[in-house]
């Protein structure tokens, strides 16, 4: 279980959602 992968994935997902909200 790679914690880093989960953290990076969550951050990427948060960035994607924030971009959609700002757009």
Buried (B, 14 or more C-beta within 10 A) or exposed (E): EEEEEEEEEEEEEEEEEEEEEEE
